[in-house]
Amino acid sequence: MLQNKVEVNTAIDFIGFVEVCFNIEDTTKKDGSKGKRLNLKIEDLEGQKCPVTLWDSFAVDMFTYMNDKKREKYVVIICHFGTVNLYKGKRGVANSFDLSRLFIDNADIEEISSFRERYVAKVSSSSSSNDNGGSYLISTVEDEFLNKGDFMLIGLLGTVLEKKKVLVIGTVTAICTDKLWYYNGCNHCKSRVEDRFVTKEGDDGSCDAGETKGLVCTNNECQGVDIYAIPRFKIPIRVQDSSGTVSLTLFDYEAFKIFKKSAKDLLAVQDQVVNSGEIPNPYPELFDTLVGKKYAFVINISDYNIEYQVENYGIAMATNDDDIIAALYSKFNINQHEQSESYGVPLSANLSNACEVTKDDASFTGDNVTPISNVDGSSKKASSCEVKRNLGEVYEVDDALRCSSTKRRMSDEIVEDEVVGLSKTLIPKTEK
């Protein structure tokens, strides 16, 4: 199905491990009636992943089960008489309104029990098994910020020694102009695509001498065919709290929620400016609405960030909801006055749009990385193959997106000096 070998609207049965269950949504159907929609992502025993859409009672039943504290850790579903659908050029599966039957972790069904046993065995034998915590439920924004994740001051991010998600609160001080604010993504997996010369295969299976230029997905695991590019957000921003400043990257899903426009829409506006003979701004003016606003961010700290001391993090979730931020201040005993002050770094000092890159770090252009060794040789130097192998771990956003660093990591000594006087409740026990 992922290789487009099954026609859209074909009736099929499907089984899979539920990797992610998103929040249930209210929808309005074509006839004006109200309904429910639930998006999932399932995985088969070969590691191939597929989007699933459940509607109405199927969505309600699935979401209710995922919120049950007694549910199985590894949730497996079977849909009998499902259907192949197509959304934004990407194929997935869904329930049929009239014919489908959905089985959720039914222990009486041999196929479910057998599938779960084989999947758990595969995960247990994998080198990355520690990263798999079972089926994951992405809940409401309020729950994600208030009930999950560790809070940290920005100045302490460099002390984290394990892969995790953390919560930070800060003011957006700049939109960086040293990197593009979008990238051309694959219509199947959202990874970056690029133009390459590919060898054309003959009718007899042989490779013709001629080559053609076409778009190729940079994700080696992508199974998509008929690939085309979709502009997607990758907005580099600077965020500051009382302890320091950090570079974050705002990706497609969260950016669309904030601006209510797609990267394609904003590129079209810039194209109009170019066609009129004027010079466009480095980024859309709409982005300036972020500057000066306080946000709470859930960010991903990856193995790559830790090993190579890269302090540029991908944003998993963002909100500037006043009620949520006020609740976070209360929950974590954040002193409003201290948070409005910067230790010797006034807020205005960071309002420049350009984000400098020191030679102690790395030189970046778009999604490409060129390592530059430290002048005094004090930091670890990575080989080019190590950088290429680990670059994909920088961000866990939209499955396979790559990005890069702009800021040197703070030393532990500097961090200790700068957090003197802060409440001990702000420092996680594991980081003391």
URHU-V214980 format. One record per residue. N is the residue number from 1. RES is the residue in one small letter. PHI is phi in whole degrees, -180 to 180 (none if undefined). OMEGA is omega in whole degrees, -180 to 180 (999 if undefined). Layout:
N | RES | PHI | OMEGA
N | RES | PHI | OMEGA
//
This chain:
1 | m | none | 180
2 | l | -65 | 178
3 | q | -95 | 176
4 | n | 62 | 179
5 | k | -93 | 176
6 | v | -118 | -176
7 | e | -67 | 174
8 | v | -61 | -178
9 | n | 76 | 174
10 | t | -72 | 178
11 | a | -79 | -180
12 | i | -141 | 168
13 | d | -100 | 177
14 | f | -142 | 180
15 | i | -135 | 178
16 | g | -176 | 172
17 | f | -79 | -180
18 | v | -81 | 180
19 | e | -74 | -177
20 | v | -136 | 171
21 | c | -119 | -179
22 | f | -87 | -178
23 | n | -75 | 180
24 | i | -71 | -175
25 | e | -126 | 171
26 | d | -85 | -180
27 | t | -132 | 174
28 | t | -117 | -177
29 | k | -80 | -177
30 | k | -60 | -180
31 | d | -86 | 178
32 | g | 92 | 180
33 | s | -77 | -179
34 | k | -92 | 180
35 | g | -153 | 179
36 | k | -123 | 177
37 | r | -136 | 179
38 | l | -134 | 178
39 | n | -101 | 177
40 | l | -128 | 167
41 | k | -133 | -179
42 | i | -111 | -177
43 | e | -133 | 178
44 | d | -96 | -176
45 | l | -72 | 177
46 | e | -94 | 178
47 | g | 86 | 178
48 | q | -79 | -174
49 | k | -115 | -173
50 | c | -145 | 176
51 | p | -75 | 180
52 | v | -128 | 174
53 | t | -121 | 176
54 | l | -113 | -175
55 | w | -119 | 170
56 | d | 52 | -174
57 | s | -63 | 177
58 | f | -64 | 179
59 | a | -66 | -179
60 | v | -64 | -180
61 | d | -62 | -178
62 | m | -67 | -178
63 | f | -67 | 177
64 | t | -61 | -180
65 | y | -66 | -178
66 | m | -64 | 179
67 | n | -89 | 179
68 | d | -77 | -178
69 | k | -66 | -179
70 | k | -96 | -178
71 | r | -68 | 176
72 | e | -65 | 177
73 | k | -66 | 179
74 | y | -106 | -176
75 | v | -83 | 179
76 | v | -123 | 179
77 | i | -125 | 170
78 | i | -126 | 173
79 | c | -117 | 178
80 | h | -96 | -176
81 | f | 62 | 170
82 | g | -84 | -179
83 | t | -145 | 176
84 | v | -84 | 179
85 | n | -123 | -178
86 | l | -135 | 180
87 | y | -138 | -179
88 | k | 54 | 176
89 | g | 80 | -178
90 | k | -116 | -178
91 | r | -84 | 176
92 | g | -152 | 179
93 | v | -128 | -179
94 | a | -152 | 173
95 | n | -81 | 172
96 | s | -89 | -172
97 | f | -62 | -172
98 | d | -102 | -168
99 | l | -107 | -168
100 | s | -69 | 170
101 | r | -129 | -177
102 | l | -113 | 179
103 | f | -115 | -176
104 | i | -116 | 176
105 | d | 51 | 178
106 | n | -79 | -175
107 | a | -67 | -179
108 | d | -79 | -179
109 | i | -97 | -175
110 | e | -58 | -178
111 | e | -62 | 180
112 | i | -69 | -180
113 | s | -62 | -180
114 | s | -65 | -180
115 | f | -62 | -178
116 | r | -63 | 180
117 | e | -60 | -179
118 | r | -70 | 180
119 | y | -67 | 180
120 | v | -62 | 178
121 | a | -63 | 179
122 | k | -65 | -180
123 | v | -65 | -178
124 | s | -65 | -178
125 | s | -87 | -177
126 | s | -82 | 178
127 | s | -67 | -179
128 | s | -102 | -175
129 | s | -64 | -180
130 | n | -67 | -179
131 | d | -84 | -175
132 | n | -98 | -179
133 | g | -98 | -179
134 | g | 91 | 180
135 | s | -66 | -173
136 | y | -116 | 180
137 | l | -107 | 173
138 | i | -88 | -173
139 | s | -92 | -180
140 | t | -69 | 180
141 | v | -60 | -180
142 | e | -59 | -178
143 | d | -67 | -179
144 | e | -63 | -178
145 | f | -85 | -172
146 | l | -89 | -173
147 | n | -118 | -178
148 | k | -137 | 173
149 | g | 85 | 179
150 | d | -97 | 175
151 | f | -87 | 176
152 | m | -142 | 169
153 | l | -72 | -178
154 | i | -59 | -180
155 | g | -65 | -179
156 | l | -97 | -176
157 | l | -59 | -179
158 | g | -70 | -180
159 | t | -93 | -178
160 | v | -70 | -175
161 | l | -117 | 178
162 | e | -142 | 180
163 | k | -65 | -177
164 | k | -169 | 170
165 | k | -104 | 178
166 | v | -133 | 180
167 | l | -106 | 174
168 | v | -128 | 177
169 | i | -128 | -180
170 | g | -164 | 180
171 | t | -101 | 177
172 | v | -72 | -176
173 | t | -103 | -177
174 | a | -164 | 166
175 | i | -102 | -176
176 | c | -73 | -179
177 | t | -113 | -178
178 | d | -86 | 177
179 | k | -139 | 178
180 | l | -65 | -179
181 | w | -93 | 178
182 | y | -148 | 173
183 | y | -143 | 177
184 | n | -90 | -174
185 | g | -104 | 178
186 | c | -68 | 179
187 | n | -72 | 180
188 | h | -100 | -172
189 | c | -116 | 177
190 | k | 75 | 174
191 | s | -70 | -180
192 | r | -69 | 175
193 | v | -113 | 179
194 | e | -147 | 177
195 | d | -77 | 177
196 | r | -141 | 172
197 | f | -88 | -179
198 | v | -120 | 179
199 | t | -78 | -178
200 | k | -83 | -179
201 | e | -89 | -179
202 | g | -77 | -180
203 | d | -63 | -179
204 | d | -88 | 179
205 | g | 93 | 180
206 | s | -84 | -180
207 | c | -95 | 177
208 | d | -70 | -179
209 | a | -70 | -177
210 | g | -74 | 177
211 | e | -123 | 178
212 | t | -122 | 180
213 | k | -95 | -179
214 | g | -155 | 179
215 | l | -79 | 179
216 | v | -129 | 177
217 | c | -76 | -179
218 | t | -81 | 177
219 | n | -86 | -176
220 | n | -64 | -179
221 | e | -92 | -179
222 | c | -68 | -179
223 | q | -101 | -174
224 | g | -71 | 173
225 | v | -124 | -177
226 | d | 53 | -175
227 | i | -75 | 171
228 | y | -139 | -173
229 | a | -91 | 173
230 | i | -124 | 178
231 | p | -62 | -179
232 | r | -133 | -178
233 | f | -69 | 171
234 | k | -154 | -168
235 | i | -93 | 179
236 | p | -85 | -178
237 | i | -130 | 173
238 | r | -113 | -177
239 | v | -129 | -175
240 | q | -130 | 166
241 | d | -125 | -175
242 | s | -68 | -174
243 | s | -102 | -178
244 | g | 166 | -179
245 | t | -129 | -177
246 | v | -141 | 175
247 | s | -94 | 177
248 | l | -125 | 179
249 | t | -124 | -179
250 | l | -96 | -175
251 | f | -99 | -164
252 | d | -56 | -172
253 | y | -65 | -178
254 | e | -69 | 179
255 | a | -64 | 179
256 | f | -65 | 178
257 | k | -63 | -178
258 | i | -78 | -172
259 | f | -93 | -179
260 | k | 61 | 177
261 | k | -139 | 178
262 | s | -88 | 176
263 | a | -61 | 178
264 | k | -62 | 180
265 | d | -62 | -177
266 | l | -73 | 175
267 | l | -65 | 179
268 | a | -63 | 178
269 | v | -66 | 179
270 | q | -65 | 177
271 | d | -63 | 178
272 | q | -63 | 178
273 | v | -65 | 179
274 | v | -63 | -179
275 | n | -66 | 179
276 | s | -82 | 179
277 | g | 92 | -180
278 | e | -94 | 178
279 | i | -93 | -178
280 | p | -74 | 175
281 | n | -68 | 179
282 | p | -61 | 179
283 | y | -152 | -179
284 | p | -61 | -179
285 | e | -59 | 180
286 | l | -58 | -178
287 | f | -65 | -178
288 | d | -65 | 177
289 | t | -68 | 177
290 | l | -77 | -171
291 | v | -65 | 180
292 | g | 91 | -179
293 | k | -95 | 178
294 | k | -91 | -180
295 | y | -130 | 165
296 | a | -103 | -179
297 | f | -125 | 164
298 | v | -97 | -176
299 | i | -118 | 180
300 | n | -100 | 171
301 | i | -102 | -173
302 | s | -99 | 175
303 | d | -58 | -180
304 | y | -65 | 177
305 | n | -55 | -175
306 | i | -74 | -174
307 | e | -67 | -176
308 | y | -105 | 175
309 | q | 53 | 179
310 | v | -96 | 179
311 | e | -108 | 168
312 | n | -138 | -170
313 | y | -117 | 176
314 | g | -82 | -180
315 | i | -90 | 177
316 | a | -88 | 178
317 | m | -147 | 179
318 | a | -144 | 175
319 | t | -153 | 170
320 | n | -120 | 178
321 | d | -63 | -176
322 | d | -60 | -178
323 | d | -67 | 180
324 | i | -66 | -179
325 | i | -65 | 178
326 | a | -63 | 178
327 | a | -65 | 178
328 | l | -68 | 177
329 | y | -59 | -180
330 | s | -70 | -176
331 | k | -64 | -175
332 | f | -100 | 177
333 | n | 54 | 180
334 | i | -80 | -180
335 | n | -77 | -176
336 | q | -58 | -177
337 | h | -69 | 180
338 | e | -63 | -178
339 | q | -70 | 180
340 | s | -87 | -179
341 | e | -106 | 178
342 | s | -119 | -178
343 | y | -68 | 178
344 | g | 76 | 180
345 | v | -123 | -179
346 | p | -63 | -178
347 | l | -57 | -177
348 | s | -65 | -178
349 | a | -70 | -176
350 | n | -109 | -175
351 | l | -83 | 176
352 | s | -68 | -177
353 | n | -72 | -178
354 | a | -74 | 178
355 | c | -111 | -174
356 | e | -74 | 176
357 | v | -121 | -180
358 | t | -83 | -180
359 | k | -74 | 176
360 | d | -79 | -179
361 | d | -104 | -177
362 | a | -139 | 178
363 | s | -99 | -174
364 | f | -129 | 171
365 | t | -134 | -177
366 | g | 62 | -179
367 | d | -99 | -178
368 | n | -95 | -178
369 | v | -130 | 174
370 | t | -127 | -178
371 | p | -64 | 174
372 | i | -126 | -174
373 | s | -70 | 178
374 | n | -68 | -176
375 | v | -62 | -178
376 | d | -93 | 176
377 | g | 72 | -175
378 | s | -80 | -178
379 | s | -99 | -177
380 | k | -68 | 179
381 | k | -100 | -177
382 | a | -97 | 174
383 | s | -73 | -178
384 | s | -63 | -180
385 | c | -70 | 178
386 | e | -67 | 180
387 | v | -64 | -180
388 | k | -64 | -177
389 | r | -71 | -174
390 | n | -98 | -177
391 | l | -59 | -179
392 | g | -67 | -178
393 | e | -91 | -175
394 | v | -59 | -178
395 | y | -129 | 173
396 | e | -101 | -176
397 | v | -121 | 178
398 | d | 52 | 171
399 | d | 79 | -170
400 | a | -150 | -175
401 | l | -87 | 180
402 | r | -114 | 174
403 | c | -153 | -169
404 | s | -151 | -173
405 | s | -94 | 173
406 | t | -133 | -170
407 | k | -139 | 180
408 | r | -72 | -179
409 | r | -75 | 179
410 | m | -76 | 177
411 | s | -76 | -180
412 | d | -64 | -179
413 | e | -66 | 180
414 | i | -64 | 180
415 | v | -60 | -178
416 | e | -62 | 180
417 | d | -65 | -172
418 | e | -80 | -178
419 | v | -100 | 177
420 | v | -60 | 179
421 | g | 94 | 178
422 | l | -75 | 179
423 | s | -59 | 180
424 | k | -65 | 179
425 | t | -68 | -179
426 | l | -84 | -176
427 | i | -104 | 180
428 | p | -57 | -178
429 | k | -56 | -177
430 | t | -71 | -175
431 | e | -104 | -176
432 | k | -66 | 999
//
